[in-house]
Amino acid sequence: MLSHQGGDDSVHYHVVIRMWFQWLQQRHFRTDDPTINLGTPRLPRMQPRPALTDHLDAVLRAGNLEVQTKMKVLLAALQGMRCIEIARLRGEDVDLAAMRIRIIGKGDTDITNDLHPTVAEHTRRNASYFPRRGWWFPSPIDPSKHVLPASVSKVLSEAFRRVGAPVTAHQLRHWTATELIRKDVPTRVVQKIMRHSSIQTTEGYSAVADDTSAATLRRLPPLS
């Protein structure tokens, strides 16, 4: 019997077995499907892999970083925004007076968070790039539409690659959540900021952020 706490192999075997018995039924080799009540194995939750702050600093200090690319980095790291959320961002979503930002997330979820001061400052300094109305990142093919999320992901990855850091766009979100927890922000607050549907997802960052045990153990006197 397949374990419900499997890895990639368990999921693969589950799919193959289900397809095999469905094929047998379709070809009338048997009338029943013994896998119908077989639960689907769950993949183990992936450990968060936050970007390093040193890598973020290196990218933001790079002299050849374009204004819009820098904004994408700031939105991903300081607002915890996904690529699709960055791609969809409009001038109407950013309120510099109230210091609030509206984020349209997965499944068209709609939430308003505080605007980070660094994001606000970059917006003010480069107002011609970030209009008060319309897409902040319009498609170069059809400016009436926004860029694709894959384009945002590629731009971010390439920016880090140029400074020798193998960082992905989603690792910037990991950095956001990890740093918030490291700063003792309550988990429920982090969940809201990160727009996690499950508190368990947010709690997964606690293990990564919890580096206090090693520091505590180092306080013990050395033994010879």
PyMOL commands that set and color helices and strands:
alter all, ss='L'
color gray80, all
select helices_A, chain A and resi 8-26+53-61+67-78+83-87+91-93+106-108+117-125+149-161+169-182+187-194+199-209+212-217
alter helices_A, ss='H'
color red, helices_A
select strands_A, chain A and resi 94-95+100-104+110-114
alter strands_A, ss='S'
color yellow, strands_A
deselect
rebuild
show_as cartoon
